Amino acid sequence: MVGTDMAADAAVNAGIIGANAIGDEVPIVGEVIIAGTAVYFAQEWVRGHWQDIKDGSDDAGHFIGGLASGAFHEGEKLLSLVDPL
């Protein structure tokens, strides 16, 4: 199954690159094809790296949450020194 998926992706990629090479000769069509190719390759990259992106955003969220929590607790300590009620 993996080999079939890779072959299909290779065929699509080859078709897009071929269309891009042909479309480059027509001014506006070439730019549209290049933009479409860029969007296609970007979504392929994101799809292939989605778990890494999720893990990184989770780690960043935990880090920022930890910083905010620490800052809140330090603020509480400072306020307790100013007004010991």
KARA-V338199 format. One record per backbone hydrogen bond with DSSP energy under -1.0 kcal/mol. NH is the residue of the N-H (numbers start at 1). CO is the residue of the C=O. Records with the same first field share a line. If there is no record, write none. Layout:
BEGIN
NH: CO ; CO
END
This chain:
BEGIN
5: 1
6: 2
7: 3
8: 4
9: 5
10: 6
11: 7
12: 8
13: 9
14: 10
15: 11
16: 12
17: 13
18: 14
19: 15
20: 16
21: 17
22: 18
23: 19
24: 20
25: 22
26: 23
30: 26
31: 27
32: 28
33: 29
34: 30
35: 31
36: 32
37: 33
38: 34
39: 35
40: 36
41: 37
42: 38
43: 39
44: 40
45: 41
46: 42
47: 43
48: 44
49: 45
53: 49
54: 50
55: 51
56: 52
57: 53
58: 54
59: 55
60: 56
61: 57
62: 58
63: 59
64: 60
65: 61
66: 62
67: 63
68: 64
69: 65
70: 66
71: 67
72: 68
73: 69
74: 70
75: 71
76: 72
77: 73
78: 74
79: 75
80: 76
81: 77
82: 78
83: 79
END
